[in-house]
Structures are given as C-alpha cells and as structure tokens.
C-alpha cells in the first residue's frame, strides 16, 4: 500500500502516540490504576478520578522543581 500521509504528519502522530503510551504506562505502574478496590460505583469513580488527577499534579510539581523532562517522575521521588 502506498503511504498517502506526509512524513511530518506521521512524525507528529508517532510523537503523540509515544506521549499517550508513556502516560498510560505511568498510570499503570506508579498509580496502580489497574487495581482499584471499591465496593460501589461512587467509590470506584472517585478513586479513579483521584488517581488520574494526581498525574498532572505530579508533572506540574516536577516542572516547578526545574525538571528538564516533566514526565520523568523519578526525579520527584529522589528529591
């Protein structure tokens, strides 16, 4: 099949996919989002919300600490 997309578009698409995969991996590894123990829907949704909202907060704190790469959350733990 012949590629109809421009190389710039493919590069932007791959960059976006890498970012999404990184954030998903961090949510699974650091925030243990795959295992949310809740007995009802209200607790389940609120626990998921807290875990998902904690990630941008960690990235913001990492930026405020002067990190060059904001998604490298290991720097927050070592600080």
Secondary structure, 3 states (H helix, E strand, C coil): CCCCCCHHHHHHHHHHHHHHHHHHHHHHHCCCCCCCCCCCHHHHHHHHHHHHHHHHHHHHHHHHCCCCCCCCCHHHHHC
